[in-house]
Amino acid sequence: MTDNAAQRLTGLISACKDINGTHLLQGSELSAADLQALQAQLALAGFYICEIDGQAASDEMALVIAIGQAFQFPGYFGRNWNAVDECITDLSWLKANGYVCLLRSATTLSKANQQGYPVLLDVFQTAADTWRQHGIPFKLMLA
């Protein structure tokens, strides 16, 4: 890993842990190895890390289901945006020091799912604001 990449990785780790910083992080320039290192460091810090494959979430229902799977939503999850909002601001079944969701192929998702993508960003903003009130970081990293 180059010094520049190491600095970027350190900066992203700090950004993930920053309760007052933005909830939306850019990770698209990180290599696969750097992303793995980031995930390992966050896991050591007690964070829950999950991934959503933007290419697989071709429509709103697929995106909602992918979010539910990534955050291990309970069986009563209603598979709609209101249910995502309700569950993602609870997460009592996933106790952690913070939450980071890696959205792979975010650009592809934003183009293919033009209705669902803005809703996803809004729901994650609401979740980040809710978790911030509890002193817990909640981040969405676009890759």
C-alpha positions, 0 to 999 in steps of 0.5 A, a space after each residue: 500500500 502506498 503512503 497516499 493510499 494508507 493516508 486515505 485509508 486512515 482518513 476513511 477509518 476516522 470518517 467512519 468513526 466520526 459521529 458528527 461528520 457526513 453519513 455519506 462517504 466515497 470509497 470508489 477509489 479504494 482498491 479491493 485490498 484497501 476496502 478489506 483493510 478498512 473493513 478489518 479495522 472497523 470490525 476491530 473497533 466493534 462496527 457492523 459492516 455490511 455490503 449491498 451489491 448495486 448491480 444486483 438491486 435492479 429495481 426498488 423491491 430488489 434494493 429493499 430486499 438487499 438492504 434487509 439482508 445486509 442488515 439482517 432485518 427480522 422476519 417481520 420486515 415488511 419489504 417496503 421503504 417504511 419498513 426499511 426506515 423502521 428497521 434501520 433506525 432500530 437494529 436492536 438485533 445488531 448491537 455495534 459501536 457503529 454501522 457502515 454499509 458499503 454500497 458497491 456499484 453505486 453509480 450503476 445503481 443510481 442509473 438503473 434504479 432512478 426511483 429507488 436510489 434517492 429514497 435509499 439516500 434519504 432513508 440512510 440520512 434519516 438513519 444516520 441522524 437517528 443514530 447520531 442522537 444515540 452517539 453511534 456512527 452510521 455511514 453509507 460508503 459508495 464504492 
